[in-house]
Amino acid sequence: MEPVLTETAAQTAARDDALPQATPRRASPRLDALIDAIATLKPETPLTGEMVLAHLPHTRRAGSKPFMVEGLSAETGEWEAIAPGAQYGELQAGVQMANRTGALNEIEYSEFVQKVQAIADAVGAMAELPDMLDVVARARELDAFAGENDAQLALTLQARSAALSVGYIQQHAARHGFVAGAVPGRMVLPGAEEGAPPMLVLGYDSQAALADDPNRAAVRNVTLSFDVAQTDPAQQPFNAWQAGAQAPAQAIDASLVDDQGRPLTEAGLASIGTELERLYAALAAHDLAAGSAAARRLFS
């Protein structure tokens, strides 16, 4: 079989083969009715940012789902993250209805309600909560859609003869813009936005990565992957993924194989490209375009 798009719990993404000249800042996450269940809190008088911050829960999650609170700025009339020195005429709290751990369930929804009510009581506001059955039903639908359209592209560079030294892999990857990742045996090509997921992820044996002398530690397999939903297709991640594997394969005398160790052919790559276009279209049709803020939150 040729490699195919497969479901993943990873939070990695693909990158073009050159680093951007500038790195724009990434905006803070915002509540989105498409993926969040949102409650409204209406105080009798405007609230200061300091007061709201003092009464936010220590844990910004309800079960396994992110929990956020925003305020309607009395100055700008826009919803924004709660900040000191500001005043808010209204608050809204939201819990994400699905992510890669699954759909929001009744227990998580109840925890969300408890957190919202505690904030409302503390700041003297009336809370308007969405219906639990409706939220849970929407959460299951969202989770089902996400499960059908969650994918990762991954391939393996397999040494043909001699094993590859970790030092050589690191040096070669660094020349192409990769930097050390957060865990041993992982290098990443940074995304175009500050704080965004990496674009390409290169992985190899973590024990070899911890060797005292990387030039004496060797591995036979190196993987290259990107997280489809986390990556803006405008950055041509599929082309970068292919190029990012083919060039090193030639330089380090390695074969490109799928997760079963079978050779990766041009026909196989073309088939993956066709399926990738279908997936991008499906995400965009649900207002969850790959690389968008909502998609990155849902597929996390």
C-alpha positions in Angstrom: 0.0 0.0 0.0 1.1 3.6 -0.6 1.1 5.9 2.4 -2.2 7.6 3.1 -3.6 10.4 5.2 -4.1 9.1 8.7 -5.6 10.4 11.9 -3.2 11.8 14.5 -3.1 13.3 17.9 0.1 15.2 17.2 0.2 19.0 17.1 2.8 19.4 14.3 2.6 21.1 11.0 4.4 21.5 7.7 6.5 24.3 6.4 7.9 25.7 3.1 11.5 25.0 2.5 12.6 28.5 3.4 12.2 30.5 6.6 10.1 33.7 6.3 11.9 37.0 6.4 9.5 38.3 9.1 7.6 36.5 11.8 4.3 38.1 12.5 2.8 37.9 16.0 0.1 35.4 16.5 -3.2 36.8 17.8 -4.6 35.5 21.1 -7.2 32.7 20.9 -10.8 34.1 20.6 -14.1 32.4 21.5 -15.8 31.2 18.4 -19.4 30.0 18.3 -18.5 27.4 15.7 -16.4 25.4 18.2 -17.2 26.9 21.6 -20.3 26.7 23.9 -20.7 30.3 25.1 -22.4 31.7 28.2 -23.1 35.4 28.7 -22.5 37.2 32.1 -24.3 40.5 32.5 -23.3 42.6 35.5 -25.4 45.5 36.8 -22.4 47.9 36.5 -19.2 47.7 34.4 -16.5 45.5 35.9 -12.8 46.3 36.1 -10.3 44.0 34.5 -8.6 43.5 37.9 -11.8 42.4 39.5 -12.6 39.9 36.8 -9.0 38.5 36.8 -9.2 38.0 40.5 -12.2 35.7 40.2 -11.2 33.6 37.2 -10.7 29.9 37.9 -7.1 28.8 38.5 -7.6 26.0 35.9 -8.6 27.2 32.5 -10.1 23.9 31.5 -13.4 22.0 32.0 -12.3 18.4 32.0 -10.1 18.1 28.9 -11.6 21.1 27.2 -10.1 24.7 27.1 -12.1 27.3 29.0 -11.9 31.0 28.2 -13.4 34.3 29.4 -13.6 37.5 27.3 -14.9 40.9 28.1 -16.9 43.5 26.1 -14.7 46.6 26.4 -16.5 49.7 27.6 -14.0 51.7 25.6 -13.9 50.0 22.2 -17.1 48.0 22.2 -15.1 44.9 21.1 -14.7 41.6 22.8 -11.2 41.1 24.1 -9.1 39.0 26.5 -9.5 40.3 30.1 -6.8 42.8 30.9 -5.9 45.0 33.9 -6.8 48.7 33.5 -9.9 48.0 31.3 -13.6 48.1 32.1 -16.1 45.6 30.8 -19.9 46.0 30.4 -20.4 42.3 29.8 -18.5 39.0 29.9 -18.7 35.8 28.0 -17.3 32.5 29.0 -16.8 29.6 26.6 -15.8 26.0 26.7 -14.4 24.2 23.6 -16.9 21.6 22.4 -14.4 19.2 20.9 -10.6 18.6 20.5 -8.5 15.6 19.9 -9.5 14.1 23.2 -13.1 13.8 22.0 -16.4 15.6 22.3 -17.4 17.7 25.3 -19.5 15.4 27.6 -22.1 16.0 30.3 -19.6 15.9 33.1 -17.4 18.5 31.4 -20.3 20.7 30.6 -21.4 20.6 34.3 -17.9 21.6 35.3 -18.1 24.5 32.8 -21.4 25.6 34.3 -19.9 25.5 37.8 -17.0 27.7 36.8 -19.3 30.2 35.0 -21.7 30.4 38.0 -18.8 30.9 40.4 -17.5 33.9 38.3 -21.1 35.3 38.0 -21.6 35.1 41.8 -18.2 36.7 42.5 -18.7 39.7 40.2 -22.4 40.2 40.7 -23.6 39.2 37.2 -26.5 37.2 35.8 -25.4 34.1 33.8 -27.2 33.0 30.7 -26.1 29.4 29.9 -26.7 27.4 26.7 -28.8 24.3 26.9 -26.8 21.2 27.9 -28.5 18.7 25.6 -28.0 21.1 22.6 -24.4 21.7 23.5 -23.6 18.0 23.9 -25.3 17.1 20.6 -23.4 19.9 18.8 -20.2 18.7 20.4 -20.7 15.1 19.1 -21.4 16.4 15.6 -18.3 18.5 15.7 -16.2 15.7 17.0 -17.5 13.3 14.3 -16.6 15.8 11.6 -13.1 16.4 13.1 -12.5 12.6 13.3 -13.3 12.2 9.6 -11.0 15.0 8.6 -8.0 14.9 11.0 -4.9 13.8 9.2 -1.1 13.7 9.2 1.4 13.2 6.5 4.4 11.2 7.5 7.2 9.4 5.7 10.4 7.7 6.7 13.9 8.2 5.4 15.5 4.8 5.8 19.3 4.4 5.5 20.2 2.1 2.6 23.6 1.0 3.9 25.5 2.6 6.8 23.5 4.0 9.7 23.3 7.8 9.9 25.1 9.7 12.6 22.9 11.9 14.7 25.4 14.7 14.3 25.2 14.5 10.5 21.4 14.5 10.6 21.3 17.6 12.9 23.8 19.5 10.8 22.0 18.7 7.6 18.6 19.7 9.0 20.0 22.9 10.5 21.3 24.0 7.1 17.7 23.8 5.9 16.3 25.9 8.8 15.4 23.2 11.3 16.0 23.9 15.0 15.9 21.6 18.1 12.5 20.7 19.3 11.2 20.5 22.8 12.0 16.8 23.2 15.1 14.8 22.3 15.1 13.3 18.8 12.9 16.0 17.4 13.8 19.0 15.2 11.2 21.4 13.8 11.0 23.9 11.0 9.3 27.0 12.7 5.9 28.3 11.5 5.4 31.7 9.9 3.7 33.1 13.0 5.1 33.6 16.5 3.7 30.9 18.7 2.3 28.9 15.8 2.9 25.1 15.5 6.0 24.0 13.7 5.6 23.5 9.9 7.7 20.4 9.5 8.8 17.9 12.1 11.8 15.7 11.8 12.1 12.9 14.3 14.6 10.1 15.1 15.4 7.9 18.1 15.3 9.8 21.3 18.0 7.7 23.0 20.4 8.3 20.2 19.7 12.0 20.5 20.7 12.0 24.2 24.2 10.5 23.4 27.2 12.4 24.8 28.7 12.5 21.3 26.1 12.9 18.5 28.7 12.0 15.9 29.1 8.5 17.4 25.4 7.9 17.9 23.6 6.5 14.8 20.1 5.8 13.6 18.7 4.1 10.5 15.3 5.8 10.3 14.3 9.5 10.3 10.7 10.6 10.0 9.3 13.7 8.4 5.7 14.9 9.1 3.3 17.7 9.1 -0.1 18.2 10.7 -2.6 18.9 7.9 -5.3 20.8 9.8 -2.7 23.0 11.6 -1.1 24.2 8.4 -2.2 26.9 6.0 -2.3 25.4 2.5 -1.2 28.8 1.1 2.3 28.0 2.4 2.3 24.9 0.2 3.1 22.4 3.0 2.7 19.3 0.8 5.3 20.5 -1.6 7.6 21.4 1.3 7.1 18.0 2.8 8.0 16.2 -0.4 11.0 18.4 -1.0 12.1 18.3 2.6 12.3 14.5 2.3 13.6 14.0 -1.2 16.6 16.3 -0.9 17.9 14.8 2.4 17.3 11.3 1.0 19.7 11.9 -1.8 22.2 13.7 0.5 22.3 11.0 3.1 21.8 7.9 0.9 18.3 7.0 2.2 15.2 5.6 0.7 11.7 7.1 1.2 9.3 4.6 2.6 5.8 4.5 4.1 4.9 3.5 7.7 5.1 -0.2 6.6 8.5 0.1 5.1 7.4 0.0 1.5 9.0 2.4 -1.1 7.2 5.7 -1.6 6.5 6.2 -5.3 5.6 9.2 -7.4 2.1 7.6 -8.0 1.7 7.3 -4.3 2.6 11.0 -3.7 0.2 12.0 -6.4 -2.6 10.0 -4.8 -1.9 11.7 -1.4 -2.0 15.1 -3.1 -5.4 14.4 -4.5 -6.8 13.3 -1.1 -5.2 16.3 0.5 -7.1 18.7 -1.8 -10.4 16.9 -0.9 -9.6 17.3 2.8 -8.7 21.0 2.5 -12.0 21.6 0.7 -14.0 19.7 3.4 -12.4 21.8 6.1 -13.0 25.1 4.3 -16.6 24.2 3.6 -17.2 24.0 7.4 -15.5 27.3 8.0 -12.5 25.4 9.5 -9.9 26.0 6.9 -6.6 24.3 7.6 -4.3 26.7 9.5 -7.1 28.9 10.7 -7.4 29.7 14.4 -10.5 27.6 14.8 -9.0 24.6 13.0 -5.8 24.8 15.1 -7.9 24.8 18.3 -10.2 22.0 17.2 -7.4 19.8 16.0 -5.3 20.1 19.1 
